Amino acid sequence: MVTSGRDAPRPVSAHAPVIVTSPPLLQVRGLVKRYGGHVVAVDRVDIEAYAGEVLGIVGESGSGKSTVLRLLNLEERPDAGEYFFDVPALAGRNLFTLDRMAQRRVRTFDIGIVYQNPHLGLRMRNTSSGNIAERLIVAGERAYRTLRLAAREALAASEFPLDRMDDPPVRLSGGMQQRVQLAKAIALKPKLLLLDEPTTGLDVSVQALVLDTLKRLQRETGVTTIIVSHDLGVIRMLADRVMVMRYGRVVEQGLTDQVLEDPQDAYTQQLVHAKL
Amino acid sequence: MSTVAELASSNRGYSYAFLDEFAKRELRRRILKAIAIPGYQVPYASRELPIARGWGTGGLQVTLALVGPDDVVKVIDQGADDSVNAANLRRFIARMAGADTTTDASRATLIQSRHRIPEERLQEHQTLVLQVPDPEPLRSVEHDISKARLMHAEADYGLLWLSLYEQLVRYRRVTLGASYPCLVHHRYVMSPSPIPRWDVPKLHQSAHLTLLSAGREKRLYAVPPYTDVRPLEFADVPFRVEDQRGWMCYRTGLQNKFMNELPQTGGGAIYEISDTGFVEKVLRKVPDREAAGSTPAQAAVGATYYDDEGRFYIDGYLR
């Protein structure tokens, strides 16, 4: 049976494999980003991610993985490259060439991001619920009660303790801050969720809990997710497919199990063994 | 009354209306631009004046650029015509421009004000100049001025709504008193200068021209006549003016005008209408009526923005 991923809501990916016939949700070609003339942070990277898929990007510090994520979130302009998003309003348009307003709309409605450093993603002195409400406000919601409800719902979905929803993130623990970020990212039900080292800096037990939440949310919502991490454990747990980056280039990619169990590239072998 | 030619003659030692012609031209051009783009902050070359920044130099420059010998000038400071600042500015403008002065809001053609808009409805031939200490409504949410400018350009005012949200979460009501941000002509959010919330609706679809000018910040902006001005509000938490129901002015016996609260020894308080020009007119009118027309009714109290029951004159504007 061939299912068109477009018509039917995608079945739960982890349990029912289907043949994907739809074009990838996200297609990036020839991505290049240089800093200061001679630093090539990202060098001709191609990325494809299908609807409902979790794509992991691993690599050492400075390999360009976070830069890729910033470019995907339209925070910076690349020096070259095309970025297509398979949603009706944006079909066939290179997101990198959209004007600022259109880019902002994409970032508001279609992309959610969780940063390693919560200071980048949150307003630390506003209330946690306000951080989520802001996204809805930007999307045009103007009813206070709706904002409250939506904030509560998103925070509940990311398993945040609701009795602290009006505390500012500065007064929350690291794990809770990441949950607020996650709630903010998923509040508008984006098509693409970007996770930049979401659990780095958390202790192991909290890390496990946050990862559980991420995994559950991803499975429930079927949101296409790109997760960047240097921690192979995180990648192994979450990602369907993995890309290994070094010096701004993709050195190897494939199914997570395949790449991590049977690495072909010398660098990937090193990476995997260093971990084990 | 003196003519411009006399007033402008060099033997007075000053340019007409104090500012040199280049300064006046600069201001007039900026004013035209501000009127053309309602609510947009136009930068201008703010001059030195014989008063300190923060004392109304922005408003004074606009007034001096507009005033002519036929104008009738009123200056308001916190609702009063007789405070030091108002009295000095009024005397200065009159001396430099040969203009007539008044305390009667309906007789004035040019009103420079700090903190208040008169209670009586202003008319089409009148211009209101508001002194603005801080023209940037985004200052409280974005301290980087270049980012704030970008936010204006993109009409990205989410943070202002967020600050309202936060106030509702923390205090269950909007705690902004003065300078309540409002959306002008469905485009730019402006700070209406530190007027109380009570005065903000008066800017909406007003017959008069309002010019707002900040001398230190070197920015001016305008609300042209008959322009929409909407305070930011949530669909289910409407904008409210100050609740002064039950307050009665001890001088006039009126209610539902903006009041000053005067604390009394013993802990109580009495109230007086903040707009002294209006009080003067009301008080003058009362004996007139008793004398049954023995003196010509020189200054009938005009229609006010809020009636005696506190209803705003535009139906349905305040929910």
Interface residues (C-beta under 8 A of the other chain):
Chain A: R100 M101 R104 R123 N126 T127 S129 G130 A133 E134 I137 V138 R142 A143 Y144 R145 L147 D166
Chain B: E154 D156 G158 L159 W161 L162 Y165 E166 L168 V169 R170 F234 A235 D236 V237
